[in-house]
Amino acid sequence: MAKTTAPPAPRIAVAIMAAGKGTRLKSKHPKVLHEVGGRPLLAHVIAAALKVAAPADVYAIIGHEADQVRAAVAQTGVNFILQEEQRGTGHALMTAREPLTAYDHVIVLSGDAPLITPETIARLRDFHLARKAAMTLLSADLADPTGYGRVLRRSKRGDEVRGIVEQKSATAAQKKIREINSGFYVFAVKPLYANIGHLSTDNAQHEYYLTDMAGVLTGKKAKVVAIRTADPAEVLGSNTRAELADLDQRLRRTKCRQLMADGVTIFYPETCVIDSDVEISADTVIEPFVQLLGKTRIGGDCRIRSYSVIRNSTVGDGVAIRPGCVIDDSEIQASAVIGPYSHLRPGTRIGEGAHVGNFVETKKIRLGKGSKANHLTYLGDAEIGEGVNIGAGTITCNYDGVHKHTTIIEDGAFVGSDSTLVAPVRVGKGAYVAAASCVTEDVPADALALGRARQITKEGWAKKKRGE
């Protein structure tokens, strides 16, 4: 008996519409680069697309400020197609004809709809393939469909579509239809490009619209079908600043719920700002009014207290971040204590069990295991060993007006309060620097350095000055 050979899997591309301006946002910046949930709108859509397709099969169609858009998401590995003139969504796919004709089907996504999920994209794709349609559109039932194009089905229970009517062209009866077109589609590539030339610019904006492909294809007796999304919110776009704020709130609420489901305690989550890419391990407590931004990673059993802002940083297990800390591009190892009101600037590495306290600022330093800098101190461009004590008011003078220089403080050293260490300088292992010293030369191990004037006391001087 001859073996039957399974047909090859269809080749499927994803095209993301990302060429538009921010006109209705009243912005000079590209619409798709406005951020919600800590990421550009387009980055959310790309992330969803990459769960259902390889980067090589995903195409972002860019136009307005194309170089900015490309740079913002280049690390995703997707392809870019330049739509030099922005003449509508239909024109965007005309521009993409050359790469897309290598595929059997193309999924079309909106670059400004960040709530779309990989599950919905996959469901849309699978429905399209199962129905062997020329065009499949994703629809949604809205309580208030005002402003959206309405989906006109051939029958109430069927999935075939006879057209899409825009709000301004709809009859009174059609305006009562709550099923709207979301702007997400799947096309079979051959009928798409065989008929896309029939699109017209006979509209107020003089643009080519993909919505019109439903009428074009049904006119050619091709099958056009629609599938409703289970969650109408995921097709919402962002045309105004208020809509951006609503989307941001939805994303952050979902993020907090996901973290809490994974074992993180978040007091008053509505007050916290936690970006989409943040990761937090179980049994960590996040107090009100905390901001966790970028690609921040926080271990387990930590406590992040109110009004702290942490961006693109790694925090180990069991770390205490006291109120009001600002932490950027830094690494904090297990069991360290930071704050209150510490400022850790980029390049800071805090060792296990170390303490950085009240109004201490750091930049590009390594503070070793168990070391302490608890009060009113600036540490920049410094290598500080283990078990070091940095007294209140200490400053590493790292800048000579032209170049930055490094201060090295070896294990077990003790730096007294109000000391000034003028780099480049080294304080040896176990050495002491006396309070209020200005250190300009290296201090040998186990030595005591004093760099201050001897005190002179003049008895009765103040009384004499007052003329008493």
Secondary structure, DSSP 8 states (H G I E B T S, - for coil): -----------EEEEEEE----TTTT-SS-GGGSEETTEEHHHHHHHHHTTTS-GGGEEEEE-TTHHHHHHHHGGG--EEEE-SS---HHHHHHHTHHHHTTSSEEEEEETT-TT--HHHHHHHHHHHHHHT-SEEEEEEE-S--TTS-EEEESSSS--BEEEEE-GGG--TTGGG--EEEEEEEEEEHHHHHHHGGG----STT----TTHHHHHHHHTT--EEEEE-S-GGGG----SHHHHHHHHHHHHHHHHHHHHHTT-EESSGGG-EE-TT-EE-TT-EE-TT-EEETT-EE-SS-EE-TT-EEES-EE-TT-EE-TT-EEES-EE-TT-EE-SS-EE-TT-EE-TT-EEEET-EEEEEEE-TT-EEEES-EEEEEEE-TT-EE-TT-EEE-B-SS-B--EEE-TT-EE-TT-EEESSEEE-TT-EE-TT-EE-S-B-TT-EE--S------TTHHHHHTT-
